[in-house]
C-alpha cells in the first residue's frame, strides 16, 4: 500500500509521492483550507483594520449567510460589531500597556541606586571583597597545593609600576 500523506488543513490522506503531493498542495481547495486555518488566528487589530477598508456585504447582512465566507471581498461585521471590536482592542491595549514612568524618573532612580552602591563600596576594604580565605585547619601546612590557595587579587598580582620591562 505504501506511505500515506495526511493533510491536516484538508483532513484528507492520499498516497505520498511527489506528483500527488504537488497536485494537492497547489489545488484550490487546499489553498483555501490553509488560508482559512491561518485566518482563525489573526489578531483583533488586523481584523478591525481590514474591516474598515471593506464595504458591508449586503447578502450577509440581509440573510446572515454568504456563499463566499472568508473569501468575500465585503465585510461581514455590522457597525455595532465593529464598535464592540474596537472597544475590545482598546481594553486589551490599556491592560497590556501600563503607564510607564518618564525618562527623568528612570534616570533619578538609577542615579540614586548608583550613588548608594558607590558609597557602600568606598566604606569597604579590599579584605571585605575577598570571599576566599584559607581555612584555619590548613594554615599550619606550609606547602599548600595551588588548588587549595585562594585566588590572588589583581592589586596583589601586579606589583610593578612600570610596564617597560616587558618587551
N, C-alpha and C positions, 0 to 999 in steps of 0.2 A: 504494500500500500504506500510506503514511503513517508517522508516527513510531511507534516501539515503546518501551514502558516495560519495563525489566528489573528485577525484584525480586531482590536478592542474598540475602535471607533465604529465599525460597521457590525460588530458582533457576528462575525462570519469567519468560517475556516475554509481553506482551499489548499490544493497541492502546492508545496513550496518548491517552485522552480523560478528561474529568473523571468521568464516570459509571463507567467501567471501573476507573479508579484508586481511586476512593472505595469501590467494591464490593470490590476486592481488599484494600485496607488495613484494612477493617472485618471481613473474613472471619475465621472462627475459625482456619483453617489458617495464615494469615499471622501472626496474633497469637501462636499457639503457636510458630511458627518463630522469630519475633523474640525471644520470651521465652527460648527455648532458646539462641539465639545469645548473648544477654547473660548467661545463667546460666553459660556456659563461662568467663567472665572474672571471676567472683566471687572474692574473696579467701578464704583458708582460714579466717580467723576468722569470717566471716559464715556460711560453710557449717557450721562447727562449732557456732555458736550456734543456727542453725536446726535442726540435727540433734538437739541436746539436748532441744529442746521436743517434737519428734515421737516417737511410739511406733514400734517396729520394724515393718516391713512383713513379715508372715508369708509372703505369697506370694513375695516377692523372696528371703527368707532360705531358704525351702524349695526353690524351683526355680531361683533365680538370675536370674529374669526377672519383670518386672512390666509389665503392659499399659499402665499409666499413665505410666511413665517419670519424667520430671522433674515432672510434674503430680501425682504421687502424694502424698497427704496424710500418708503414713507415711515413715519414714526408710529408706534403703537402705544403711545402714552397720551393720556388726556392732560389738560392744563393742570388739573388738580394733582394728578400723579407726578407731574414734573415738579410742581411746587413742593410736594412731600419729599421727593428725591433730593431736591436742593436743600431742604431743611435737614435731612439725614446727613448729607455731606458736610454741612456747616457744623452740626453737632459732633460728628466724628473728628473734624479738624480742630475744634476747640478742645476736645478731650486729649487729642494726641499732642497738641502744642500748648503746654502750659506757659504762663507768662515768664519769659526769660529775663534774667537780670541784665541791666545795661552794662556796657563795656566798662564804665567808670566803677561800678560796684564790683565787678570781677577783678579789676586791677587793684582796687583798695584792699580787697580780701587777700589777694596774692601778696601784696606788699606787706601787710601785717603778718601774714604767715612767715614770710621771708625774714622780716626783722626779728620775729620771735625765735626762729631757728638759728639765726646768726648770733643772737645774744646767748643762746644755750651753748653754742659751740665755743664761744670765747671764754666762758666760765670753766669749761672742762680742760683737763690737761691731756697730754699725749697718752699717759698711762690709762686714763679712763676709756680710751678707744681701743686699747689692746685687750681683746677678749681671750687671747691665747696666753696662758701662763703655764709654766712648768709646775706640775703637781708637787706638793710638799714631799711625798714619799720618793720622788725621782730626783730631787735636788741633791741628795747625798751621792748619787752616781755621777762621777766626773765625765767619762766619755759617753755621753748620750748619743744614740744614733740620730741622724738628721731628721728622720721621720717623726721623732718624738719632740724635737725642738720646736718652739713657737715660731711663726713666720716673722721675718725681720721687717721692721717698719722702713719706709723709704728714707726717712731722715737719718736713721742709723746706718743704712746700707751705703749711702752716698756721703762720704766724709770729705771728699776732695772739693775744693772751691774752684779749682782751675781745671778746665777740660782740654787744655792744650797738650797735655801729656799723652793723649790717646793716639795720636797719629803718627 
